[in-house]
C-alpha cells in the first residue's frame, strides 16, 4: 500500500510519529484521527421533552422543600471556618 501523499513537512512528521507510536499505517492514523475529530464536532440531539420533564421535576421539588433548608450554606456543614479545615 502506498504511503499518503502529504506535502507539508510538519503534517508528514506528525502523522508518521503517531503511526510509529501506535504501530499503524499513516493512512490508518489519518482516517482514525479525522473520524474522531468529526465525531466530536457532531452536535448532540437534544430531547427537549425530556429536558422539560426534569426541569418540571426540579421546580416541583423546590416548591415542596423547606425554605430554611434551601437557604442554608452547604459548605458550612463541611468546613470549619475557625480552624480553616474540613470538619
Secondary structure, 3 states (H helix, E strand, C coil): CCCCCCCCHHHHHHHHHHHHHHCCCHHHHHHHHHHHHHHHHCCCCCCHHHHHHHHHHHHHHHHHCCHHHHHCCCCCCCEECCCCEEC
